[in-house]
Each structure stands twice: as structure tokens, then as C-alpha cells.
Amino acid sequence: LDVARSVDVEMKAGTTTTGDERSVELHRHVAEEMKAVASSCALVLQLATQDAKNDNSDGNDDSHGTDDPTSNHMLAQQHLLDAIPRLSPLVEQSSLLAQQMSMMTAGTIPHKMAHALMPAYFPQCHIVTYLASILPGLCDALAARDTSSSSNGKALSMVESVTNSIINCGEDESDDDNANATESPMLLSSWASQVAMEAGIPSMASLAFGTPDLNALVGSLDSYETLVASLNGGGLKSGSGASGRDDHWIMEDVLQRSLNR
């Protein structure tokens, strides 16, 4: 989702090399891989919510009698095994695309937040748990910046395309209604909040060591960006390109929304 946001920002700023045939093909391939991986991961979360519902249901309740936890786990493993080998090439291709678009290449916003904040404020938290805890905040931040392109006849943005794959995961792509449906990032925000609640994903605030406030967390982000900039030979703390200048604002917004969740 964050790489998709960065691509959209750079495309809006006009810094893409759309005339380069190789760049266009790379952009298309990365977009398709993003959608496939996002759909697989969303299906895993969907199965996790089903398991959580089964665990919380009354043993005499037949409403979930057709849900087999063993089958759910096997399906989740299948989707993960499909996504994992595609992640590494996708990260490499996204980095190449980022370099061509003058985007920040020091990592995505979720990973930069994890590197900056986990040692001091989340020392006992697994990185996967931390990344899951900020998913609703990231989706809320994207929804707040929703500039839906489908409503004015333009091609779908990258965020909209990934959102479609997440919201419609598990649906038959050959279905005309699903193929033509365009889901707003506002629906992605609702989806993330519901999944976090039903799957039992903890809030970021509940995982923190002590009770750090927003100013303390933002200060750690500033320090981390300064360190990264110095290691990269100086320059803008938040990176180059339109998306790099946008990163710090997004991180603050995600932090505030995650703390208030």
C-alpha cells in the first residue's frame, strides 16, 4: 500500500519516465504483483477473522458449523506460500522502480517506523505484530488523502488498484461486477478496522513500553531520518522526490491515528 502511494505521488508530480518502454513494463509488472500479493495477504487475514469468530462462538451455535479451523489454516498456509516467494522479487523491482522515479529507497513507511520506534518503545514486540498494529492507521491515512481517479474518468491509481484486490480478495475475477468494481480507500479503512478487531490485532498504543506521546515518537522519527540522511551523504531527511517529501507527513498521520485507535 505504501509503495503504491509513493508511485501515485510521483506520477501526479510528473516525475515518471513513462516514455521508456522498459519502465512502462516494469511499472505494469510491479502493479500486477502488488495486487496479487495484497490479495493473498488479505485472504490470510480474512481466514484469521473466521478462526477468531469460531473460537469466540458458543459450542452449541451452529452458525459457524461449516467453518473447519484445520481447513482454514491450510488455506492460510497456501496463500502465504504463494505470497512469500513473490515478495523478494517484488521488493527488488519496487526499489528499481523507486530509483527510476527518484523515490525514497530507504524502505517503506511501515518499515522506517519500525526501525525508528521499535528499539526504544516496542522492545518486546515482534515486527510482524507491530506492522499489523499500524495497518488500520495507514489505511485511515490513505483514506483521508483519497483523490479517487475513477470518479472523474481517469485510470485507476495504484492505491485504488491494490485496494480493489484487497477488498475483493477471494472473489471470482471473471465476474463482470467484480472486474468493473472500484473500491474507494475509504472502504479500505473500514476493512482494516474490522479485520483488526475481528482477528484480535492489538493496537499500537497497547504494545508500547510505557506511555510515549506523539511528540516523543515523532522525535524518534526525526532522529532516525537524520541518521539515515547522514549515512546516505546528507540531503533531505525525508528523501528525494515528491513521495520522499510526503513521507514524513504520512508517518506523523499514521502515528497519530494509531495512538488514538
N, C-alpha and C positions, 0 to 999 in steps of 0.2 A: 504493500500500500504506500509506503513512504517513497520507494523508488518511483512508483507511478506518479506520485505527487511531484517529485523532482522533475520528471520528464515533462509533465504538463506545464510546470512553471517555465522551464527552458523553452518549450515550444511556443508558449504565449509570448515570451520575450523575444522570439525570433532568432535564437542562437543555435538552432539545429541546422545540420548540414543535409537538408532534405534532398538536395540535388545530387548527392553522392549515392550511387546505386547500392554500394556495399553498406552504407549507413542506413539506407531505407530498409534493406533486407534484414540487417541486424535489429533495427527497431521493431520490425514486424515479428521476428523470431522471439525477441525478448518479451514482447507483448503477449504472444501466444503462450509462452512458457509461464509467465506471471499468472495468467488466467488459470492454467492447468494446475499449477502448484497451489494457488489460492483456493481453488475448488476442492482439491484433495484435503488440504488442512481444515477447511471449513466442514467437510464431511466428518473428519475425526472429532471436531468439537461437537457436531450435531449428535454423533453417536455417544459422546461423553454425557451429553444432557439426557439422552434416553436412559443410559445406565443410572444416572443420578435420580431420575424420576422413578425408576424401578426400585432402587434402594430405599427411597422415601415412601413408597406406596405401601398400603396395608396388604398383608399377605392374603387377605380374603378378597382383595379388589381384583376383579378380572379385567380391568380396563387396560392393563399392560401385559396381559397373559400371553400375547403373541410376540412380545419382545424377549429374545433369548440373549442374555448377557454374554454368553460364550460366543455366539454368532456376532454380536456387536464388537467384541474385542478382536475377533478375527478380521472383520471388515475394517476396523480402525487400523490394524496392523497392515492390511493390504494397501490402504490408502497412504499410510506413512511410507511403506516400502516403495510405493510408486513415486512419492514426492521427494524422498531423501536423495536418491541418485541424480535427480534433476536440479537440486538446489545448488550444488557446487558449480556446475556449468553456468547456471543462471546468474549466480553472483559474479562470476568472471565476465560474462557477457554484459551484465549491467555495469560493471566497472569500466569496461571498454566503451560502452555507450556513454557513460558519465564523462570519460576523458574527452570524447569527441564533442560533448555538449558543454564542456567547461564546468561540469558539476563537481560538487564536493565529493572526493573519493576516499575520505577517512572513515566511511561507514554510514549506515543509515541512522536516522534519528533514534530509533529504539536502541540500537547498539551503542551509539555515543552516550545516550542517557545511562545505559547500564555500566559502561566503563567509567563514567564520571561519578556516579552516585552509589553504586553497589559496595565498593570497599568501605566507605565511611558510614553509610546509612542503612545498607541492607547486607551486612556481612554474613548472615546465616541463611540467606535466600538463594535458592537455585536460580540461575539466569533464565531458565525457561519459565519458571514461576513469575519472575519479575517481568519478563516480556509479556506474559499473559495478563498481568495485573494492569499494564498500561494500554492494553488493546482498546478498552472502551474509551479511554481518554483520547487516544489517537483518532479513533473513528469519530468522536464528537468534534475534534478539532477540524477534521476534514469536512464534516458536515457543515460546520459553521462557515467554512470557506467555499461552500458548494457554488460553483458557477456552471450550472448544468448547461452543456452544449447542445444536448438533444432537443431542448425546448425551442431553440432558435434555428434548427435545421442544420447545424454543423455536425461534423463527425464526432463520435463519442470520444471523450477524453480518456486517458489511460486509467484514471481513477474510476470513471464510470464503467469501463470495460471490466476491470478487476472486481468492482462492486457487483456487477451482473453475475460474474462467475461465483462469487461468494453467496449471494442471496439465493441464486437458483441452483446451488450445488445439489447434485443427485437428481435433477430434473432431466427429462429427455430433451437433448439439444435439437432433435429433429422436429420437435413440436413447434409449429409456427408461432404460437403465442409466446413461448419461452424464448424463441430465437429473436423475436422482434421487441421483447420487453426491455425497457431501460429502467434500471433501478437507481434512484437518487441516493447519494451518500447519506441523506437524512435517514433512509431506511437502513443503511449500513450501521448507523449509530444505534438505532433501536435493536437491530440484530445483535450487535456486540454486547449491549447491556443485558439483553435477555439471555444470551449464551453464558455470559459471566455469572449471572445469578443462578441459572439452572445447572451449570456444570460445577458450581462451587468455586469459581476462581476468586481468590481473595483480593481485596482492594490494596492498592499500593500503600495507603496510609497504615493499614493493619500489619504490613510486612516490615515497616520501618523500625530501626533501632532508635528508641527514644521518640520524641515528637518533633522532628525537624519542620520548620515552617518553609513557606515558599521562598523567602529571601535567602535562607541558608542553602537550599537546593539550587537555586539559580546561581548563587555564588560559586558553588562547586562546578556547575556547568561552565561558568566563565573561566575558572582556573583551568579546567580540562581543555577548553578550546585554545586558551593562551599557550598551554604546554604543547598541544598538537601543532599550533601555528609555528612555534619556535623550532620544533623538530623538523618541520617542513620548510624551514628557511624564512619564516616570517610571513608577512602578508595579512590578509583579512582573517580574523579569528574564525569567522563562520564560513570561510571558504570563498571560492570564486564563483562567478556566475550568478544568475538570478536565483537559482534554487539555494545556493550557498548563503546568500544574503537573507533568504527566507527561513533558513533552518532554525536560527536562534529564537525567532518569534514563535515558531511552531513548538519548539521544545518547552518554552515557558507556558504556552497554552495547554499542552498535554499535561505538564506537571500540575498546573492549577486545577484542571478538570479531574485528574486522577486523585489529587488530595481531597477534593470535595465529593468524591464518589462515595 
